[in-house]
């Protein structure tokens, strides 16, 4: 039944995506013609995207049979609150699990995307209409030749986040910057058993750009007891269990600062994030041991 489940799942994803994209086209036109309506149009677009997620979640539950076990000390959530959501990154399935858990409980999630994706047909237009935040990260070599490019990166992040000042949103970030792979872990010499080194700059820039509106953070830890899956593993129903641990943290004013120019603040922020990552690594080890010895 695995291949059949995967085929049906892909058809449902594709069909729902086409329907939502067709409905987004008139909103794209309105957004281009009526800039003052941008916030209202953004809310309409988010409602369409949330409907797409709700439909996708429904057929995932129907087809995959994946048991998602959520635990942790999590107070009631609100769609009228701004959140930052951080998570360890192992697979593209991570995103499907996150939206399956949180859709409808928190504001619509936004992922940072690279500027080059704007030119991908259809996909880039959808990202623009949905006001996903755009980033343009220069390489270390480019920054070494021209340090002023750092200011451009920060300004791009700030402009991307301006639209969320009046509309509650959930900014999602994977601090590792890429999916965990044993080879990457070995190259980094990371001091964690199950994680790559976290990159603090993106989080610090986002908190500064939102000017204190991001006051709550959802710290999510994902663990796949049966091995890290691919999308086709998940769509075929081969992912039987997923363990999810969630902790909510309050983000104080001490975490909003000039990461680029204030060395003292940069060191403080990096130490704070490294401590979170140390706790997450220990949490993953506990989940691993508990799964091996139920």
C-alpha positions, 0 to 999 in steps of 0.5 A, spaced: 500 500 500 505 504 500 506 506 493 499 507 492 498 511 499 504 516 496 501 517 489 494 519 492 498 523 497 502 527 491 495 528 487 492 531 493 498 535 494 498 537 487 490 538 486 490 543 493 496 547 491 493 548 484 486 551 487 490 555 492 495 558 487 489 560 482 485 563 488 492 567 490 492 570 483 487 576 484 490 577 490 497 578 487 494 583 482 490 587 488 497 587 492 500 590 486 495 595 484 493 597 492 499 597 496 495 601 502 491 594 502 497 590 503 496 588 510 489 586 509 491 582 502 496 578 507 491 576 511 486 573 506 492 570 503 494 567 510 487 564 510 488 561 504 494 558 505 492 555 512 486 552 508 491 548 504 495 546 510 488 544 514 486 540 508 493 537 507 493 535 515 487 532 514 489 527 508 496 526 512 492 523 518 488 519 513 493 516 509 500 516 513 497 513 520 503 517 523 503 517 531 505 524 533 507 524 540 507 531 543 510 533 550 513 538 554 511 544 558 506 548 553 501 554 556 495 555 551 497 558 545 494 564 541 493 566 534 493 574 536 501 573 539 507 574 535 512 568 536 519 565 534 519 558 533 526 554 532 527 547 531 532 542 529 532 540 522 533 533 519 528 532 514 523 536 509 518 532 513 520 537 519 516 542 516 510 538 515 510 536 522 511 543 525 505 545 521 501 539 522 502 541 530 501 548 530 496 550 524 490 554 527 493 554 534 498 560 532 499 565 527 500 563 520 508 561 519 513 564 515 519 561 513 525 566 510 527 564 503 533 566 499 531 572 494 533 567 488 527 563 489 522 569 487 524 568 480 522 561 480 515 560 476 509 560 480 513 558 487 516 565 487 509 569 486 506 565 491 512 567 496 511 574 494 503 574 495 504 571 502 509 576 504 514 570 506 520 574 509 526 574 504 533 574 505 540 575 501 546 572 505 552 574 502 558 569 502 564 570 507 569 571 501 564 577 499 563 580 506 571 579 507 572 584 500 566 588 502 564 589 510 558 594 508 554 588 505 553 586 512 549 592 513 545 590 506 543 583 509 540 587 516 536 592 512 533 586 507 531 582 514 528 589 517 524 590 510 522 583 510 519 583 517 516 590 517 509 587 514 508 583 520 508 589 525 501 590 525 499 582 523 501 577 528 506 572 525 510 566 527 517 566 524 520 559 523 527 558 523 532 552 523 538 555 527 543 549 524 542 553 517 541 546 514 539 539 515 543 534 520 548 529 516 553 525 520 558 528 515 557 535 516 557 534 523 564 531 523 566 536 519 564 541 524 567 538 530 560 540 533 560 539 541 553 536 540 552 529 539 545 530 535 546 537 532 550 541 528 552 548 531 547 553 531 548 560 527 546 566 531 546 571 526 539 570 523 535 569 529 538 576 532 537 580 526 529 577 526 528 579 533 532 586 532 527 587 526 521 586 529 523 591 534 520 587 541 514 584 538 517 577 538 516 576 545 515 568 545 519 563 543 517 556 541 523 551 542 521 545 538 525 538 538 523 533 533 526 526 533 524 520 529 525 513 532 525 509 526 530 513 522 530 520 519 525 520 513 524 522 506 518 525 504 516 519 500 517 515 506 512 520 510 507 520 504 508 512 503 506 511 511 512 508 513 514 513 518 510 510 524 512 515 530 515 522 531 516 525 538 515 532 539 518 536 545 515 543 545 518 548 550 515 556 550 520 561 552 519 568 554 524 573 550 526 579 554 529 585 552 536 583 553 536 579 546 534 585 542 540 588 540 545 590 535 548 583 533 552 586 527 556 592 531 556 590 538 561 585 540 559 584 547 551 583 545 554 578 540 557 574 545 552 574 550 547 572 544 551 566 542 552 564 549 544 564 550 543 560 544 549 555 545 546 554 552 539 552 548 542 548 544 546 544 549 539 543 552 536 540 546 542 536 545 540 532 552 533 532 550 534 528 544 539 523 547 533 522 552 528 521 547 533 516 543 534 512 550 527 512 551 525 510 544 530 504 545 528 502 552 520 503 552 
